[in-house]
Amino acid sequence: MSGFALSNILDEGKLSKAEDLGKDFTTPDSASSVVNLKAFSKFENTSEALSAVILLIDSKLSKGLRKFLRSHCEGDILAVADSKIGNTIKEKLVDTMVIQAISLLDDLDKELNTYAMRVREWYGWHFPELAKIIQDNILYAKTVKLMGNRTN
């Protein structure tokens, strides 16, 4: 059966390399080196699981999730991958740390987009076709790093 899970981060340095973070979750053993389970709330049945997922897709919280977060996140910093769900949590569970984390996430997202546009703009003078060939910002930056300047 599935449910809601809350984990503690063991190595915060791993979060700074978000593009490599997925590699740490390929097996349960590798995931346990990054996070440990803090709390788990099992769904009673499949209809409860389905309704919770449908609400999350719409960026809404089920009563079970609100209760789970209130009982296990008191005074902790909560990291949320989806900013819409993070905003919903902020509205429903008004916690200063959550508000700050969501704001930071939004700010980082804007900065990353700005930097990606700058890389595309500046390298576009050297190789304008590359922007049409590679759409993904991270892959584009890695390609630019690999290719280097005109002399290479």
N, CA, C and O atoms as a GROMACS GRO file, in nm:
protein
  608
    1MET      N    1   0.085  -0.117   0.000
    1MET     CA    2   0.000   0.000   0.000
    1MET      C    3   0.090   0.123   0.000
    1MET      O    4   0.204   0.115   0.044
    2SER      N    5   0.042   0.233  -0.047
    2SER     CA    6   0.120   0.355  -0.051
    2SER      C    7   0.063   0.458   0.046
    2SER      O    8  -0.038   0.433   0.112
    3GLY      N    9   0.129   0.572   0.053
    3GLY     CA   10   0.086   0.677   0.144
    3GLY      C   11   0.174   0.799   0.132
    3GLY      O   12   0.249   0.813   0.035
    4PHE      N   13   0.164   0.888   0.229
    4PHE     CA   14   0.248   1.007   0.233
    4PHE      C   15   0.374   0.976   0.311
    4PHE      O   16   0.369   0.911   0.416
    5ALA      N   17   0.488   1.022   0.260
    5ALA     CA   18   0.615   1.000   0.329
    5ALA      C   19   0.686   1.133   0.346
    5ALA      O   20   0.678   1.220   0.260
    6LEU      N   21   0.754   1.148   0.458
    6LEU     CA   22   0.830   1.267   0.489
    6LEU      C   23   0.971   1.222   0.525
    6LEU      O   24   0.989   1.134   0.609
    7SER      N   25   1.070   1.281   0.461
    7SER     CA   26   1.209   1.238   0.482
    7SER      C   27   1.295   1.353   0.531
    7SER      O   28   1.269   1.469   0.501
    8ASN      N   29   1.398   1.318   0.608
    8ASN     CA   30   1.501   1.412   0.650
    8ASN      C   31   1.616   1.403   0.552
    8ASN      O   32   1.651   1.294   0.506
    9ILE      N   33   1.675   1.517   0.519
    9ILE     CA   34   1.791   1.519   0.430
    9ILE      C   35   1.915   1.498   0.516
    9ILE      O   36   1.936   1.569   0.615
   10LEU      N   37   1.997   1.401   0.479
   10LEU     CA   38   2.117   1.372   0.555
   10LEU      C   39   2.236   1.454   0.507
   10LEU      O   40   2.320   1.495   0.586
   11ASP      N   41   2.243   1.479   0.376
   11ASP     CA   42   2.355   1.552   0.318
   11ASP      C   43   2.300   1.667   0.234
   11ASP      O   44   2.264   1.648   0.118
   12GLU      N   45   2.294   1.787   0.294
   12GLU     CA   46   2.236   1.902   0.223
   12GLU      C   47   2.320   1.943   0.103
   12GLU      O   48   2.269   2.009   0.012
   13GLY      N   49   2.447   1.905   0.100
   13GLY     CA   50   2.532   1.936  -0.014
   13GLY      C   51   2.485   1.870  -0.142
   13GLY      O   52   2.508   1.922  -0.251
   14LYS      N   53   2.418   1.757  -0.130
   14LYS     CA   54   2.364   1.687  -0.248
   14LYS      C   55   2.257   1.770  -0.317
   14LYS      O   56   2.239   1.758  -0.438
   15LEU      N   57   2.186   1.855  -0.243
   15LEU     CA   58   2.079   1.936  -0.302
   15LEU      C   59   2.134   2.044  -0.394
   15LEU      O   60   2.063   2.091  -0.483
   16SER      N   61   2.260   2.083  -0.374
   16SER     CA   62   2.317   2.188  -0.458
   16SER      C   63   2.343   2.139  -0.600
   16SER      O   64   2.356   2.220  -0.692
   17LYS      N   65   2.349   2.008  -0.619
   17LYS     CA   66   2.368   1.950  -0.752
   17LYS      C   67   2.240   1.878  -0.792
   17LYS      O   68   2.237   1.755  -0.798
   18ALA      N   69   2.135   1.955  -0.818
   18ALA     CA   70   2.004   1.897  -0.845
   18ALA      C   71   2.003   1.808  -0.968
   18ALA      O   72   1.927   1.711  -0.973
   19GLU      N   73   2.088   1.838  -1.069
   19GLU     CA   74   2.087   1.755  -1.189
   19GLU      C   75   2.140   1.614  -1.162
   19GLU      O   76   2.106   1.521  -1.235
   20ASP      N   77   2.223   1.597  -1.058
   20ASP     CA   78   2.276   1.466  -1.022
   20ASP      C   79   2.194   1.396  -0.914
   20ASP      O   80   2.221   1.280  -0.882
   21LEU      N   81   2.094   1.463  -0.860
   21LEU     CA   82   2.018   1.409  -0.747
   21LEU      C   83   1.941   1.282  -0.783
   21LEU      O   84   1.927   1.193  -0.700
   22GLY      N   85   1.892   1.273  -0.904
   22GLY     CA   86   1.817   1.154  -0.947
   22GLY      C   87   1.899   1.027  -0.941
   22GLY      O   88   1.845   0.919  -0.917
   23LYS      N   89   2.030   1.039  -0.962
   23LYS     CA   90   2.118   0.922  -0.956
   23LYS      C   91   2.122   0.862  -0.816
   23LYS      O   92   2.142   0.742  -0.800
   24ASP      N   93   2.101   0.945  -0.714
   24ASP     CA   94   2.106   0.897  -0.577
   24ASP      C   95   1.979   0.823  -0.536
   24ASP      O   96   1.973   0.767  -0.427
   25PHE      N   97   1.879   0.822  -0.622
   25PHE     CA   98   1.754   0.755  -0.589
   25PHE      C   99   1.724   0.638  -0.682
   25PHE      O  100   1.609   0.597  -0.696
   26THR      N  101   1.826   0.584  -0.746
   26THR     CA  102   1.805   0.471  -0.836
   26THR      C  103   1.782   0.341  -0.760
   26THR      O  104   1.713   0.252  -0.809
   27THR      N  105   1.840   0.329  -0.641
   27THR     CA  106   1.818   0.210  -0.558
   27THR      C  107   1.784   0.254  -0.415
   27THR      O  108   1.819   0.365  -0.375
   28PRO      N  109   1.717   0.169  -0.339
   28PRO     CA  110   1.685   0.205  -0.200
   28PRO      C  111   1.810   0.232  -0.116
   28PRO      O  112   1.810   0.320  -0.030
   29ASP      N  113   1.918   0.156  -0.140
   29ASP     CA  114   2.041   0.176  -0.063
   29ASP      C  115   2.105   0.312  -0.091
   29ASP      O  116   2.151   0.380   0.000
   30SER      N  117   2.108   0.351  -0.220
   30SER     CA  118   2.166   0.481  -0.252
   30SER      C  119   2.079   0.595  -0.200
   30SER      O  120   2.131   0.699  -0.160
   31ALA      N  121   1.947   0.577  -0.202
   31ALA     CA  122   1.857   0.680  -0.150
   31ALA      C  123   1.873   0.696   0.001
   31ALA      O  124   1.863   0.807   0.053
   32SER      N  125   1.899   0.586   0.070
   32SER     CA  126   1.914   0.595   0.216
   32SER      C  127   2.041   0.667   0.256
   32SER      O  128   2.056   0.704   0.373
   33SER      N  129   2.134   0.689   0.163
   33SER     CA  130   2.252   0.767   0.195
   33SER      C  131   2.226   0.917   0.185
   33SER      O  132   2.305   0.998   0.234
   34VAL      N  133   2.114   0.954   0.123
   34VAL     CA  134   2.079   1.095   0.106
   34VAL      C  135   1.969   1.137   0.203
   34VAL      O  136   1.975   1.245   0.261
   35VAL      N  137   1.868   1.051   0.221
   35VAL     CA  138   1.754   1.082   0.308
   35VAL      C  139   1.722   0.964   0.398
   35VAL      O  140   1.757   0.849   0.367
   36ASN      N  141   1.657   0.993   0.509
   36ASN     CA  142   1.601   0.884   0.590
   36ASN      C  143   1.455   0.917   0.618
   36ASN      O  144   1.416   1.034   0.623
   37LEU      N  145   1.376   0.815   0.636
   37LEU     CA  146   1.233   0.831   0.655
   37LEU      C  147   1.204   0.888   0.792
   37LEU      O  148   1.243   0.831   0.895
   38LYS      N  149   1.134   1.002   0.794
   38LYS     CA  150   1.096   1.064   0.920
   38LYS      C  151   0.957   1.018   0.962
   38LYS      O  152   0.933   0.988   1.079
   39ALA      N  153   0.865   1.014   0.866
   39ALA     CA  154   0.727   0.977   0.898
   39ALA      C  155   0.660   0.919   0.774
   39ALA      O  156   0.696   0.953   0.661
   40PHE      N  157   0.563   0.833   0.796
   40PHE     CA  158   0.487   0.772   0.687
   40PHE      C  159   0.342   0.756   0.731
   40PHE      O  160   0.314   0.713   0.843
   41SER      N  161   0.251   0.791   0.643
   41SER     CA  162   0.108   0.776   0.669
   41SER      C  163   0.047   0.695   0.556
   41SER      O  164   0.037   0.743   0.443
   42LYS      N  165   0.007   0.574   0.586
   42LYS     CA  166  -0.046   0.481   0.486
   42LYS      C  167  -0.190   0.518   0.450
   42LYS      O  168  -0.270   0.555   0.536
   43PHE      N  169  -0.222   0.507   0.321
   43PHE     CA  170  -0.359   0.526   0.277
   43PHE      C  171  -0.443   0.408   0.324
   43PHE      O  172  -0.395   0.295   0.326
   44GLU      N  173  -0.567   0.436   0.362
   44GLU     CA  174  -0.658   0.331   0.409
   44GLU      C  175  -0.699   0.238   0.296
   44GLU      O  176  -0.712   0.117   0.315
   45ASN      N  177  -0.721   0.296   0.176
   45ASN     CA  178  -0.763   0.215   0.062
   45ASN      C  179  -0.727   0.289  -0.066
   45ASN      O  180  -0.675   0.400  -0.063
   46THR      N  181  -0.754   0.225  -0.178
   46THR     CA  182  -0.716   0.284  -0.306
   46THR      C  183  -0.798   0.408  -0.340
   46THR      O  184  -0.748   0.497  -0.409
   47SER      N  185  -0.921   0.415  -0.295
   47SER     CA  186  -1.002   0.534  -0.326
   47SER      C  187  -0.946   0.657  -0.253
   47SER      O  188  -0.949   0.767  -0.307
   48GLU      N  189  -0.895   0.638  -0.130
   48GLU     CA  190  -0.833   0.750  -0.059
   48GLU      C  191  -0.705   0.794  -0.132
   48GLU      O  192  -0.679   0.913  -0.144
   49ALA      N  193  -0.627   0.698  -0.180
   49ALA     CA  194  -0.504   0.728  -0.254
   49ALA      C  195  -0.536   0.804  -0.382
   49ALA      O  196  -0.470   0.902  -0.415
   50LEU      N  197  -0.638   0.758  -0.454
   50LEU     CA  198  -0.677   0.822  -0.579
   50LEU      C  199  -0.725   0.964  -0.556
   50LEU      O  200  -0.687   1.055  -0.630
   51SER      N  201  -0.808   0.987  -0.455
   51SER     CA  202  -0.857   1.122  -0.429
   51SER      C  203  -0.744   1.214  -0.385
   51SER      O  204  -0.744   1.332  -0.420
   52ALA      N  205  -0.647   1.163  -0.308
   52ALA     CA  206  -0.532   1.245  -0.267
   52ALA      C  207  -0.448   1.284  -0.387
   52ALA      O  208  -0.401   1.398  -0.395
   53VAL      N  209  -0.427   1.192  -0.480
   53VAL     CA  210  -0.348   1.221  -0.600
   53VAL      C  211  -0.420   1.322  -0.689
   53VAL      O  212  -0.358   1.414  -0.742
   54ILE      N  213  -0.550   1.305  -0.704
   54ILE     CA  214  -0.627   1.399  -0.787
   54ILE      C  215  -0.619   1.541  -0.728
   54ILE      O  216  -0.603   1.638  -0.802
   55LEU      N  217  -0.630   1.552  -0.597
   55LEU     CA  218  -0.618   1.683  -0.534
   55LEU      C  219  -0.478   1.741  -0.554
   55LEU      O  220  -0.465   1.861  -0.580
   56LEU      N  221  -0.374   1.659  -0.541
   56LEU     CA  222  -0.236   1.708  -0.561
   56LEU      C  223  -0.213   1.755  -0.704
   56LEU      O  224  -0.144   1.854  -0.726
   57ILE      N  225  -0.271   1.685  -0.800
   57ILE     CA  226  -0.259   1.727  -0.940
   57ILE      C  227  -0.319   1.866  -0.958
   57ILE      O  228  -0.268   1.946  -1.037
   58ASP      N  229  -0.427   1.895  -0.885
   58ASP     CA  230  -0.490   2.027  -0.891
   58ASP      C  231  -0.428   2.125  -0.792
   58ASP      O  232  -0.484   2.232  -0.768
   59SER      N  233  -0.310   2.089  -0.735
   59SER     CA  234  -0.239   2.172  -0.637
   59SER      C  235  -0.324   2.200  -0.513
   59SER      O  236  -0.322   2.310  -0.458
   60LYS      N  237  -0.398   2.098  -0.470
   60LYS     CA  238  -0.478   2.108  -0.348
   60LYS      C  239  -0.433   2.000  -0.251
   60LYS      O  240  -0.375   1.899  -0.291
   61LEU      N  241  -0.459   2.023  -0.123
   61LEU     CA  242  -0.419   1.928  -0.020
   61LEU      C  243  -0.542   1.854   0.034
   61LEU      O  244  -0.646   1.914   0.058
   62SER      N  245  -0.527   1.724   0.051
   62SER     CA  246  -0.634   1.647   0.114
   62SER      C  247  -0.629   1.670   0.265
   62SER      O  248  -0.528   1.718   0.317
   63LYS      N  249  -0.736   1.638   0.334
   63LYS     CA  250  -0.738   1.653   0.480
   63LYS      C  251  -0.630   1.566   0.543
   63LYS      O  252  -0.566   1.607   0.640
   64GLY      N  253  -0.610   1.447   0.489
   64GLY     CA  254  -0.508   1.358   0.542
   64GLY      C  255  -0.368   1.415   0.529
   64GLY      O  256  -0.287   1.401   0.621
   65LEU      N  257  -0.338   1.479   0.416
   65LEU     CA  258  -0.207   1.539   0.396
   65LEU      C  259  -0.187   1.659   0.488
   65LEU      O  260  -0.080   1.676   0.545
   66ARG      N  261  -0.291   1.743   0.502
   66ARG     CA  262  -0.280   1.857   0.594
   66ARG      C  263  -0.252   1.811   0.736
   66ARG      O  264  -0.166   1.867   0.804
   67LYS      N  265  -0.324   1.709   0.780
   67LYS     CA  266  -0.305   1.656   0.915
   67LYS      C  267  -0.165   1.597   0.929
   67LYS      O  268  -0.099   1.617   1.031
   68PHE      N  269  -0.120   1.524   0.828
   68PHE     CA  270   0.012   1.463   0.829
   68PHE      C  271   0.122   1.570   0.841
   68PHE      O  272   0.213   1.557   0.922
   69LEU      N  273   0.111   1.675   0.759
   69LEU     CA  274   0.212   1.782   0.761
   69LEU      C  275   0.211   1.857   0.894
   69LEU      O  276   0.316   1.890   0.948
   70ARG      N  277   0.092   1.885   0.946
   70ARG     CA  278   0.084   1.956   1.074
   70ARG      C  279   0.148   1.876   1.187
   70ARG      O  280   0.215   1.933   1.273
   71SER      N  281   0.129   1.746   1.185
   71SER     CA  282   0.179   1.665   1.296
   71SER      C  283   0.327   1.633   1.284
   71SER      O  284   0.390   1.599   1.384
   72HIS      N  285   0.386   1.643   1.164
   72HIS     CA  286   0.525   1.602   1.148
   72HIS      C  287   0.620   1.711   1.102
   72HIS      O  288   0.741   1.687   1.095
   73CYS      N  289   0.572   1.829   1.070
   73CYS     CA  290   0.658   1.934   1.017
   73CYS      C  291   0.668   2.057   1.108
   73CYS      O  292   0.715   2.161   1.064
   74GLU      N  293   0.626   2.046   1.228
   74GLU     CA  294   0.625   2.161   1.320
   74GLU      C  295   0.767   2.214   1.339
   74GLU      O  296   0.853   2.145   1.395
   75GLY      N  297   0.792   2.337   1.294
   75GLY     CA  298   0.921   2.402   1.314
   75GLY      C  299   1.031   2.357   1.220
   75GLY      O  300   1.144   2.404   1.233
   76ASP      N  301   1.003   2.268   1.128
   76ASP     CA  302   1.103   2.220   1.032
   76ASP      C  303   1.096   2.300   0.903
   76ASP      O  304   0.994   2.363   0.873
   77ILE      N  305   1.204   2.298   0.828
   77ILE     CA  306   1.205   2.356   0.694
   77ILE      C  307   1.155   2.248   0.600
   77ILE      O  308   1.206   2.136   0.598
   78LEU      N  309   1.055   2.283   0.521
   78LEU     CA  310   0.993   2.187   0.430
   78LEU      C  311   1.032   2.223   0.288
   78LEU      O  312   1.003   2.333   0.241
   79ALA      N  313   1.098   2.132   0.217
   79ALA     CA  314   1.135   2.152   0.078
   79ALA      C  315   1.030   2.085  -0.010
   79ALA      O  316   0.998   1.967   0.009
   80VAL      N  317   0.977   2.160  -0.104
   80VAL     CA  318   0.872   2.111  -0.193
   80VAL      C  319   0.917   2.134  -0.336
   80VAL      O  320   0.957   2.246  -0.370
   81ALA      N  321   0.912   2.031  -0.419
   81ALA     CA  322   0.960   2.042  -0.557
   81ALA      C  323   0.865   2.125  -0.645
   81ALA      O  324   0.912   2.197  -0.733
   82ASP      N  325   0.736   2.115  -0.624
   82ASP     CA  326   0.637   2.185  -0.706
   82ASP      C  327   0.597   2.314  -0.635
   82ASP      O  328   0.540   2.311  -0.526
   83SER      N  329   0.626   2.426  -0.698
   83SER     CA  330   0.599   2.555  -0.633
   83SER      C  331   0.448   2.580  -0.613
   83SER      O  332   0.410   2.648  -0.518
   84LYS      N  333   0.362   2.526  -0.701
   84LYS     CA  334   0.217   2.543  -0.684
   84LYS      C  335   0.170   2.472  -0.557
   84LYS      O  336   0.092   2.528  -0.479
   85ILE      N  337   0.217   2.349  -0.538
   85ILE     CA  338   0.180   2.276  -0.416
   85ILE      C  339   0.242   2.345  -0.295
   85ILE      O  340   0.180   2.352  -0.189
   86GLY      N  341   0.364   2.396  -0.311
   86GLY     CA  342   0.428   2.469  -0.203
   86GLY      C  343   0.348   2.591  -0.162
   86GLY      O  344   0.335   2.620  -0.042
   87ASN      N  345   0.294   2.663  -0.259
   87ASN     CA  346   0.211   2.779  -0.229
   87ASN      C  347   0.083   2.738  -0.157
   87ASN      O  348   0.038   2.807  -0.066
   88THR      N  349   0.025   2.625  -0.197
   88THR     CA  350  -0.095   2.575  -0.131
   88THR      C  351  -0.064   2.539   0.014
   88THR      O  352  -0.142   2.570   0.104
   89ILE      N  353   0.051   2.473   0.036
   89ILE     CA  354   0.091   2.439   0.173
   89ILE      C  355   0.110   2.567   0.254
   89ILE      O  356   0.071   2.574   0.371
   90LYS      N  357   0.170   2.666   0.192
   90LYS     CA  358   0.193   2.795   0.260
   90LYS      C  359   0.060   2.856   0.304
   90LYS      O  360   0.049   2.907   0.415
   91GLU      N  361  -0.039   2.852   0.216
   91GLU     CA  362  -0.170   2.911   0.248
   91GLU      C  363  -0.243   2.834   0.357
   91GLU      O  364  -0.305   2.893   0.445
   92LYS      N  365  -0.235   2.702   0.351
   92LYS     CA  366  -0.312   2.619   0.444
   92LYS      C  367  -0.243   2.599   0.579
   92LYS      O  368  -0.311   2.582   0.680
   93LEU      N  369  -0.111   2.600   0.582
   93LEU     CA  370  -0.038   2.568   0.705
   93LEU      C  371   0.053   2.681   0.751
   93LEU      O  372   0.154   2.655   0.817
   94VAL      N  373   0.023   2.803   0.719
   94VAL     CA  374   0.110   2.922   0.735
   94VAL      C  375   0.226   2.902   0.830
   94VAL      O  376   0.212   2.913   0.952
   95ASP      N  377   0.340   2.873   0.772
   95ASP     CA  378   0.463   2.853   0.846
   95ASP      C  379   0.571   2.939   0.783
   95ASP      O  380   0.591   2.936   0.661
   96THR      N  381   0.640   3.016   0.863
   96THR     CA  382   0.741   3.108   0.813
   96THR      C  383   0.849   3.037   0.733
   96THR      O  384   0.890   3.086   0.628
   97MET      N  385   0.895   2.923   0.781
   97MET     CA  386   1.000   2.851   0.710
   97MET      C  387   0.952   2.802   0.574
   97MET      O  388   1.027   2.808   0.477
   98VAL      N  389   0.829   2.755   0.567
   98VAL     CA  390   0.774   2.709   0.439
   98VAL      C  391   0.763   2.827   0.344
   98VAL      O  392   0.798   2.815   0.226
   99ILE      N  393   0.716   2.940   0.392
   99ILE     CA  394   0.703   3.059   0.310
   99ILE      C  395   0.838   3.100   0.254
   99ILE      O  396   0.850   3.131   0.135
  100GLN      N  397   0.940   3.100   0.339
  100GLN     CA  398   1.073   3.138   0.295
  100GLN      C  399   1.129   3.038   0.195
  100GLN      O  400   1.192   3.077   0.097
  101ALA      N  401   1.108   2.909   0.217
  101ALA     CA  402   1.158   2.806   0.126
  101ALA      C  403   1.092   2.818  -0.011
  101ALA      O  404   1.160   2.805  -0.113
  102ILE      N  405   0.962   2.843  -0.014
  102ILE     CA  406   0.892   2.857  -0.141
  102ILE      C  407   0.939   2.983  -0.214
  102ILE      O  408   0.960   2.981  -0.335
  103SER      N  409   0.955   3.090  -0.140
  103SER     CA  410   1.004   3.213  -0.200
  103SER      C  411   1.144   3.195  -0.257
  103SER      O  412   1.174   3.243  -0.366
  104LEU      N  413   1.228   3.126  -0.183
  104LEU     CA  414   1.363   3.099  -0.230
  104LEU      C  415   1.361   3.013  -0.355
  104LEU      O  416   1.436   3.038  -0.449
  105LEU      N  417   1.275   2.913  -0.358
  105LEU     CA  418   1.262   2.827  -0.475
  105LEU      C  419   1.218   2.907  -0.597
  105LEU      O  420   1.272   2.887  -0.706
  106ASP      N  421   1.123   2.995  -0.580
  106ASP     CA  422   1.077   3.079  -0.691
  106ASP      C  423   1.189   3.171  -0.739
  106ASP      O  424   1.208   3.188  -0.860
  107ASP      N  425   1.263   3.231  -0.645
  107ASP     CA  426   1.373   3.320  -0.680
  107ASP      C  427   1.483   3.245  -0.756
  107ASP      O  428   1.536   3.296  -0.855
  108LEU      N  429   1.516   3.126  -0.709
  108LEU     CA  430   1.618   3.045  -0.776
  108LEU      C  431   1.574   3.007  -0.916
  108LEU      O  432   1.655   3.008  -1.010
  109ASP      N  433   1.447   2.974  -0.932
  109ASP     CA  434   1.394   2.939  -1.063
  109ASP      C  435   1.406   3.056  -1.160
  109ASP      O  436   1.445   3.037  -1.275
  110LYS      N  437   1.373   3.176  -1.114
  110LYS     CA  438   1.385   3.295  -1.198
  110LYS      C  439   1.531   3.323  -1.236
  110LYS      O  440   1.560   3.354  -1.351
  111GLU      N  441   1.621   3.310  -1.138
  111GLU     CA  442   1.763   3.334  -1.164
  111GLU      C  443   1.819   3.233  -1.264
  111GLU      O  444   1.894   3.269  -1.355
  112LEU      N  445   1.783   3.107  -1.247
  112LEU     CA  446   1.831   3.004  -1.340
  112LEU      C  447   1.782   3.030  -1.482
  112LEU      O  448   1.857   3.014  -1.578
  113ASN      N  449   1.657   3.072  -1.495
  113ASN     CA  450   1.605   3.106  -1.628
  113ASN      C  451   1.679   3.225  -1.688
  113ASN      O  452   1.707   3.227  -1.808
  114THR      N  453   1.710   3.324  -1.605
  114THR     CA  454   1.785   3.440  -1.652
  114THR      C  455   1.924   3.399  -1.700
  114THR      O  456   1.968   3.441  -1.807
  115TYR      N  457   1.993   3.317  -1.620
  115TYR     CA  458   2.126   3.272  -1.658
  115TYR      C  459   2.123   3.187  -1.786
  115TYR      O  460   2.211   3.198  -1.870
  116ALA      N  461   2.021   3.103  -1.798
  116ALA     CA  462   2.008   3.020  -1.918
  116ALA      C  463   1.987   3.107  -2.042
  116ALA      O  464   2.044   3.079  -2.147
  117MET      N  465   1.907   3.212  -2.030
  117MET     CA  466   1.886   3.304  -2.142
  117MET      C  467   2.015   3.375  -2.179
  117MET      O  468   2.044   3.395  -2.297
  118ARG      N  469   2.094   3.413  -2.077
  118ARG     CA  470   2.222   3.481  -2.103
  118ARG      C  471   2.320   3.388  -2.176
  118ARG      O  472   2.387   3.431  -2.271
  119VAL      N  473   2.327   3.263  -2.133
  119VAL     CA  474   2.416   3.167  -2.199
  119VAL      C  475   2.374   3.149  -2.344
  119VAL      O  476   2.458   3.148  -2.434
  120ARG      N  477   2.245   3.134  -2.368
  120ARG     CA  478   2.196   3.118  -2.505
  120ARG      C  479   2.225   3.243  -2.589
  120ARG      O  480   2.264   3.233  -2.705
  121GLU      N  481   2.206   3.360  -2.529
  121GLU     CA  482   2.229   3.485  -2.600
  121GLU      C  483   2.377   3.502  -2.634
  121GLU      O  484   2.411   3.532  -2.749
  122TRP      N  485   2.463   3.483  -2.536
  122TRP     CA  486   2.606   3.505  -2.557
  122TRP      C  487   2.668   3.401  -2.649
  122TRP      O  488   2.747   3.435  -2.737
  123TYR      N  489   2.634   3.274  -2.629
  123TYR     CA  490   2.691   3.171  -2.714
  123TYR      C  491   2.626   3.173  -2.852
  123TYR      O  492   2.682   3.121  -2.949
  124GLY      N  493   2.509   3.232  -2.861
  124GLY     CA  494   2.440   3.245  -2.990
  124GLY      C  495   2.519   3.328  -3.090
  124GLY      O  496   2.503   3.310  -3.210
  125TRP      N  497   2.602   3.418  -3.042
  125TRP     CA  498   2.687   3.496  -3.132
  125TRP      C  499   2.790   3.406  -3.199
  125TRP      O  500   2.831   3.430  -3.313
  126HIS      N  501   2.832   3.302  -3.128
  126HIS     CA  502   2.933   3.210  -3.178
  126HIS      C  503   2.871   3.098  -3.262
  126HIS      O  504   2.924   3.061  -3.366
  127PHE      N  505   2.757   3.044  -3.216
  127PHE     CA  506   2.695   2.929  -3.280
  127PHE      C  507   2.543   2.944  -3.270
  127PHE      O  508   2.480   2.877  -3.188
  128PRO      N  509   2.482   3.030  -3.353
  128PRO     CA  510   2.339   3.060  -3.341
  128PRO      C  511   2.247   2.940  -3.364
  128PRO      O  512   2.136   2.939  -3.312
  129GLU      N  513   2.290   2.841  -3.441
  129GLU     CA  514   2.205   2.726  -3.471
  129GLU      C  515   2.185   2.635  -3.351
  129GLU      O  516   2.089   2.558  -3.347
  130LEU      N  517   2.275   2.642  -3.253
  130LEU     CA  518   2.270   2.552  -3.139
  130LEU      C  519   2.141   2.569  -3.058
  130LEU      O  520   2.089   2.472  -3.004
  131ALA      N  521   2.089   2.691  -3.049
  131ALA     CA  522   1.966   2.716  -2.974
  131ALA      C  523   1.847   2.644  -3.036
  131ALA      O  524   1.756   2.603  -2.964
  132LYS      N  525   1.848   2.626  -3.167
  132LYS     CA  526   1.739   2.554  -3.233
  132LYS      C  527   1.759   2.403  -3.222
  132LYS      O  528   1.662   2.327  -3.223
  133ILE      N  529   1.884   2.360  -3.213
  133ILE     CA  530   1.914   2.216  -3.206
  133ILE      C  531   1.886   2.161  -3.066
  133ILE      O  532   1.829   2.053  -3.052
  134ILE      N  533   1.926   2.237  -2.962
  134ILE     CA  534   1.911   2.190  -2.824
  134ILE      C  535   1.817   2.283  -2.750
  134ILE      O  536   1.848   2.400  -2.730
  135GLN      N  537   1.701   2.231  -2.710
  135GLN     CA  538   1.599   2.310  -2.641
  135GLN      C  539   1.618   2.315  -2.490
  135GLN      O  540   1.589   2.417  -2.428
  136ASP      N  541   1.666   2.205  -2.430
  136ASP     CA  542   1.681   2.195  -2.286
  136ASP      C  543   1.796   2.284  -2.237
  136ASP      O  544   1.906   2.277  -2.291
  137ASN      N  545   1.770   2.368  -2.134
  137ASN     CA  546   1.870   2.463  -2.086
  137ASN      C  547   1.992   2.395  -2.026
  137ASN      O  548   2.105   2.440  -2.049
  138ILE      N  549   1.972   2.290  -1.948
  138ILE     CA  550   2.086   2.223  -1.884
  138ILE      C  551   2.172   2.155  -1.989
  138ILE      O  552   2.295   2.164  -1.985
  139LEU      N  553   2.109   2.086  -2.082
  139LEU     CA  554   2.183   2.019  -2.189
  139LEU      C  555   2.256   2.122  -2.275
  139LEU      O  556   2.369   2.098  -2.319
  140TYR      N  557   2.194   2.236  -2.299
  140TYR     CA  558   2.256   2.344  -2.375
  140TYR      C  559   2.382   2.393  -2.305
  140TYR      O  560   2.487   2.408  -2.368
  141ALA      N  561   2.373   2.419  -2.174
  141ALA     CA  562   2.488   2.468  -2.099
  141ALA      C  563   2.600   2.364  -2.097
  141ALA      O  564   2.718   2.400  -2.109
  142LYS      N  565   2.566   2.236  -2.082
  142LYS     CA  566   2.669   2.131  -2.084
  142LYS      C  567   2.736   2.123  -2.220
  142LYS      O  568   2.857   2.101  -2.229
  143THR      N  569   2.658   2.140  -2.326
  143THR     CA  570   2.713   2.137  -2.461
  143THR      C  571   2.808   2.253  -2.483
  143THR      O  572   2.915   2.236  -2.541
  144VAL      N  573   2.768   2.371  -2.438
  144VAL     CA  574   2.853   2.490  -2.451
  144VAL      C  575   2.983   2.468  -2.375
  144VAL      O  576   3.091   2.503  -2.424
  145LYS      N  577   2.975   2.413  -2.257
  145LYS     CA  578   3.095   2.386  -2.177
  145LYS      C  579   3.186   2.288  -2.248
  145LYS      O  580   3.308   2.307  -2.249
  146LEU      N  581   3.130   2.186  -2.308
  146LEU     CA  582   3.207   2.085  -2.380
  146LEU      C  583   3.271   2.143  -2.507
  146LEU      O  584   3.388   2.116  -2.536
  147MET      N  585   3.195   2.223  -2.580
  147MET     CA  586   3.245   2.276  -2.706
  147MET      C  587   3.349   2.387  -2.686
  147MET      O  588   3.444   2.397  -2.763
  148GLY      N  589   3.331   2.468  -2.584
  148GLY     CA  590   3.426   2.575  -2.558
  148GLY      C  591   3.415   2.688  -2.657
  148GLY      O  592   3.307   2.716  -2.710
  149ASN      N  593   3.527   2.755  -2.682
  149ASN     CA  594   3.525   2.871  -2.771
  149ASN      C  595   3.561   2.830  -2.914
  149ASN      O  596   3.577   2.712  -2.942
  150ARG      N  597   3.574   2.927  -3.002
  150ARG     CA  598   3.594   2.900  -3.145
  150ARG      C  599   3.724   2.825  -3.174
  150ARG      O  600   3.729   2.747  -3.269
  151THR      N  601   3.825   2.846  -3.096
  151THR     CA  602   3.953   2.782  -3.121
  151THR      C  603   3.947   2.631  -3.099
  151THR      O  604   4.031   2.558  -3.151
  152ASN      N  605   3.850   2.585  -3.022
  152ASN     CA  606   3.835   2.441  -2.998
  152ASN      C  607   3.751   2.377  -3.105
  152ASN      O  608   3.728   2.256  -3.102
   0.00000   0.00000   0.00000
